[in-house]
Amino acid sequence: MNLSDYDYSLPSELIAQHPLKDRSAARLLVVDRSSQSITHRSISDLPQIINPQDVLVTNNTKVVNARLFGVRTETGGHWEGLFLEPCAGGGWLMISKTRGKIRPGESIRLAAGVATDNLSADVHITLRFQEKLAGGVWRVIPDCQVHWTEILESRGDVPIPPYIRGGRTEDSDQLNYQTVFAEKPGAVAAPTAGLHFTAALNDEIAEQGIHMCCVTLHVGLGTFRPISTQNIEDHVMHSERGEISGAVAQQLQATKELGGRVVCIGTTAVRVLETAVVGNGFQAWSGSTDLFIKPPYQFKAVDALLTNFHLPKSTLLILVRQFGGDELIRRAYQEAIDCKYRFFSYGDAMLIF
């Protein structure tokens, strides 16, 4: 399977740089696999599109201020890094960007930040680079005993992707790049399909008798790292941490047995559910998944998918084309471009059922 088969041409002006003021006003391209039809709606129409017996599955991960800046203590050179996750044995996993090569044992002094409950703004925090792992990932040890979430809150910045204003954050990103479902800190990129939801829309969905539930997938390298191999079979997915509770597994199982659909809000929720399903049943699950959904994968858990428009040659686009049908999704993307839909994280969405 050739990576170039998942390429497409997108005018740069269609890459959304800011979200809409009303998140639920985003456009929604509705793709019906049974009729092979494409229609144009709005996110605000979801309560009328989704059936009362269906269940919407959202991702309750919370984006952390994972982008960090500092200086190399030995050379004084500028450094930028991205926190990925805490290590079970202590320390953090990170990727690093600087002129020249970082060597094991080298230290970085983080830039000053803002005060938190247990951390003043003027305390110097250093990260010691301990070990370089596969894929350019480093294990680093902070010299501060404060919990990693508070260090990032104090010293980090919103990790918006480079296609949004060249990665330059604005104050509004602290709110805009977070879903209304966010509860559990750990993501370094937003589960972007969830960005379209508001408290008012959630209330309207509930009023229609449509149930919602949450799973967790802490979005990391497995989701956003580009594919670097021409044959997608050679791509190695990085694992991401997640979980689904026993109560949610039972709810999804009951929905299926009563003839309802499991509607995933985002590809991250898809990966959790497809990891947690065994045979024809759901089960509680907690751990790490490196599931790469690509041809000829057969979906076992998910009946419908609400998702944003994804980057060319990405694992997410491969997943969506496998779920929706290759030619139908190719056609849907071209129609979205022709109709000037807004693409990527702050853009519009597609519902495939």
C-alpha positions in Angstrom: 0.0 0.0 0.0 1.6 3.2 -1.2 1.5 6.3 0.9 1.1 8.5 -2.2 -2.4 7.0 -2.6 -3.4 9.0 0.4 -2.3 12.3 -0.9 -4.5 15.1 -2.0 -4.1 18.8 -3.0 -5.6 21.4 -0.5 -5.6 25.1 -1.1 -3.9 26.7 1.9 -6.7 29.2 2.4 -9.0 26.3 3.4 -6.8 25.5 6.5 -8.7 27.0 9.4 -6.6 29.3 11.5 -9.3 30.0 14.2 -12.4 28.2 15.2 -15.9 29.7 14.7 -17.2 31.8 17.5 -20.1 29.3 17.8 -18.5 25.9 17.7 -21.8 24.1 16.7 -22.2 26.4 13.7 -19.5 24.4 11.8 -20.5 22.8 8.5 -21.1 19.1 8.5 -20.6 16.9 5.4 -22.9 13.8 5.9 -21.7 10.7 4.1 -24.2 7.8 3.8 -22.3 4.6 3.0 -25.5 2.6 2.2 -26.7 5.1 -0.5 -23.3 6.3 -1.4 -24.7 9.9 -1.0 -23.2 13.1 0.3 -25.3 15.9 1.8 -24.5 19.2 3.5 -25.7 20.0 7.0 -24.4 21.7 10.2 -23.1 20.4 13.5 -26.1 22.0 15.1 -28.3 19.5 13.2 -26.8 16.5 15.0 -29.8 16.1 17.4 -32.0 15.6 14.4 -29.6 13.3 12.5 -28.7 10.9 15.4 -31.3 8.4 16.4 -32.5 8.3 20.1 -31.4 4.7 20.4 -27.8 5.6 19.4 -25.0 6.4 21.7 -22.4 9.1 21.1 -18.9 8.2 22.4 -16.6 11.1 23.2 -13.0 11.4 24.3 -12.5 13.1 27.7 -8.8 13.6 27.5 -7.5 17.1 28.4 -4.8 18.8 26.4 -1.9 19.8 28.6 0.5 22.7 28.0 3.0 20.4 26.4 5.1 22.8 24.4 8.2 23.9 26.4 11.0 26.4 25.7 14.3 26.8 27.4 18.1 27.1 26.9 20.8 24.5 26.9 22.8 25.0 30.1 26.1 24.2 28.4 25.9 26.4 25.3 23.1 28.8 26.1 21.4 27.8 22.8 17.7 28.0 22.3 15.7 24.8 22.9 12.1 23.8 22.2 10.5 20.5 23.2 7.2 18.7 23.4 6.2 16.7 26.4 4.7 13.4 25.4 3.9 11.5 28.6 5.2 10.6 32.1 7.3 7.5 32.4 6.1 4.7 34.7 9.6 4.5 36.2 10.0 8.2 36.7 10.8 11.1 34.3 9.1 12.2 31.1 9.1 11.2 27.4 9.8 14.1 25.1 10.8 15.1 21.6 13.4 17.9 21.3 14.3 20.6 18.8 17.5 22.6 18.9 20.6 23.4 16.8 23.1 20.7 17.1 22.7 17.4 18.9 21.6 16.9 22.5 23.7 14.3 24.3 22.8 12.1 27.2 23.5 13.9 30.5 22.9 17.4 29.0 20.5 19.7 30.8 17.9 22.3 29.7 16.8 25.2 31.9 13.1 25.9 31.2 12.0 29.4 30.5 10.2 31.3 33.3 6.5 30.8 33.5 3.5 31.7 35.7 2.9 30.9 39.3 0.7 27.9 40.4 -0.3 26.6 43.8 2.9 24.8 44.4 5.3 26.5 42.0 6.4 30.1 41.9 7.2 31.8 38.6 10.8 32.5 39.3 11.9 28.9 40.3 14.5 27.5 37.9 13.5 24.1 36.5 15.9 22.0 34.6 15.4 18.8 32.6 18.3 16.3 32.3 18.4 14.3 29.2 18.9 10.7 30.3 18.3 8.4 27.4 17.5 8.6 23.7 14.9 6.0 22.6 13.6 5.0 19.2 11.9 7.5 17.0 13.8 10.5 18.4 12.1 10.3 21.7 14.0 11.2 24.9 13.6 10.2 28.5 14.3 13.2 30.6 14.4 13.8 34.4 13.0 17.1 35.8 14.8 18.4 38.9 11.5 19.6 40.4 9.3 17.3 42.5 6.1 19.1 41.7 3.6 16.9 39.7 4.2 17.0 35.9 0.7 18.5 35.3 1.6 21.5 37.4 5.0 22.0 35.8 3.4 22.1 32.4 0.7 24.4 33.6 3.3 26.8 34.9 6.0 26.5 32.2 4.3 25.2 29.1 2.3 26.5 26.2 -0.6 25.2 24.2 0.7 22.6 21.6 -1.3 23.9 18.6 -0.1 22.3 15.4 2.2 24.1 12.9 -0.5 24.5 10.3 -2.3 26.9 12.6 -0.5 30.3 12.5 2.8 28.5 12.1 2.4 27.1 15.7 2.1 30.5 17.2 -0.4 30.5 20.0 -2.8 33.1 21.1 -4.4 33.5 24.5 -7.7 32.2 23.1 -6.2 28.9 22.3 -6.2 27.9 26.0 -10.0 27.7 25.7 -10.4 27.0 22.0 -8.0 24.0 21.8 -9.9 22.1 24.5 -13.2 20.2 24.2 -16.1 20.6 26.6 -15.6 16.9 27.5 -12.0 17.5 28.8 -11.4 16.0 32.2 -8.3 13.8 32.3 -5.0 15.6 31.6 -2.6 13.9 29.2 -3.2 14.8 25.5 -0.6 16.7 23.6 -3.1 17.4 20.7 -6.8 17.9 20.8 -9.3 15.2 19.9 -10.6 17.7 17.3 -14.0 16.3 16.5 -15.0 17.1 20.1 -14.1 20.8 19.5 -17.5 21.2 17.8 -19.6 20.5 20.8 -21.0 23.1 23.3 -22.9 22.7 26.6 -26.0 24.0 24.8 -25.6 21.4 22.0 -25.1 18.6 24.6 -28.3 19.6 26.3 -30.2 19.5 23.1 -28.8 16.1 22.3 -29.9 14.8 25.7 -33.3 16.3 25.3 -33.7 14.1 22.2 -33.1 11.1 24.3 -29.7 10.4 22.8 -27.1 9.1 25.3 -23.5 10.1 25.5 -20.6 8.4 27.2 -16.8 9.0 27.5 -13.7 7.0 26.9 -10.1 8.2 27.2 -7.3 8.3 24.7 -4.4 10.6 25.5 -3.5 11.9 22.1 0.2 11.6 21.4 2.7 10.7 18.8 0.6 7.7 17.6 -2.0 10.1 16.3 -0.1 13.1 14.9 3.4 11.9 13.9 3.7 11.8 10.0 4.2 8.6 8.2 7.8 8.5 6.9 7.7 5.2 5.0 6.5 5.0 1.4 4.8 1.6 2.1 2.3 2.2 4.9 2.8 -1.4 6.1 6.2 -0.3 7.3 4.9 2.5 9.5 5.3 1.9 13.2 2.6 3.4 15.4 3.6 4.9 18.7 1.4 3.7 21.6 -1.0 6.0 23.3 -2.6 5.6 26.8 -6.3 5.1 27.2 -9.2 3.4 29.0 -12.8 2.4 28.8 -14.7 1.7 32.0 -16.8 -1.4 32.6 -20.0 0.8 32.9 -19.3 2.3 29.4 -18.5 -1.1 27.9 -21.9 -2.4 29.3 -23.7 0.7 27.9 -22.2 0.1 24.4 -23.0 -3.6 24.5 -26.6 -2.8 25.5 -26.9 -0.2 22.7 -25.8 -2.8 20.1 -28.2 -5.5 21.4 -31.1 -3.0 21.2 -30.3 -2.2 17.6 -28.7 1.2 18.2 -25.6 2.6 16.7 -22.3 3.3 18.3 -21.3 6.8 17.0 -17.7 7.8 17.7 -16.9 11.4 18.1 -13.4 11.4 16.6 -10.8 8.8 15.4 -9.3 8.6 18.9 -12.5 7.2 20.3 -12.6 4.7 17.4 -9.1 3.4 18.3 -10.2 2.9 22.0 -13.3 1.0 21.1 -11.7 -1.1 18.4 -9.0 -2.0 21.0 -11.5 -2.8 23.7 -13.9 -5.0 21.6 -13.4 -8.7 21.9 -15.4 -10.9 19.4 -18.8 -9.3 19.4 -18.6 -7.8 22.9 -17.1 -4.8 24.6 -15.0 -5.1 27.7 -13.4 -2.7 30.2 -9.8 -1.8 29.1 -7.0 0.3 30.4 -3.5 0.4 29.0 -1.7 1.4 25.8 -2.7 0.9 22.2 -0.7 1.0 19.0 -3.6 0.0 16.8 -3.0 1.2 13.2 -6.3 1.0 11.3 -5.5 0.4 7.6 -6.6 -1.9 4.8 -7.9 -4.6 5.1 -9.0 -3.8 8.7 -12.6 -4.9 9.5 -14.4 -2.6 12.1 -16.0 -4.5 15.0 -17.2 -1.8 17.4 -18.0 1.4 15.5 -21.1 2.0 13.4 -20.8 5.8 12.6 -18.0 8.4 12.9 -18.0 12.1 13.3 -14.5 13.4 12.4 -12.7 16.5 11.1 -10.9 16.6 7.7 -7.4 15.2 8.1 -4.0 15.9 6.7 -2.8 14.2 3.5 -0.8 11.0 4.0 -1.8 10.7 7.7 -2.8 7.7 9.7 -6.1 9.4 10.4 -6.9 9.8 6.8 -6.1 6.1 6.2 -8.5 5.2 9.1 -11.3 7.4 7.7 -10.9 6.0 4.2 -11.0 2.5 5.5 -14.1 3.2 7.6 -16.1 5.1 4.9 -14.9 3.3 1.8 -12.0 4.5 -0.2 -13.7 5.9 -3.3 -16.6 7.5 -1.4 -14.3 9.3 1.0 -12.1 10.5 -1.8 -15.2 11.9 -3.4 -16.3 13.5 -0.1 -13.0 15.2 0.4 -13.1 16.6 -3.1 -16.6 17.9 -2.6 -15.5 19.5 0.7 -12.7 21.3 -1.1 -14.9 22.3 -4.0 -17.5 23.7 -1.5 -14.7 25.5 0.5 -15.1 23.6 3.8 -12.6 24.6 6.5 -10.0 21.9 7.1 -8.0 20.4 10.0 -8.2 21.1 13.8 -10.2 24.3 13.8 -12.2 23.4 10.7 -15.5 21.7 9.8 -16.5 18.1 10.1 -17.8 15.0 8.4 -20.3 12.4 9.6 -20.0 8.9 8.1 -22.7 6.4 8.8 
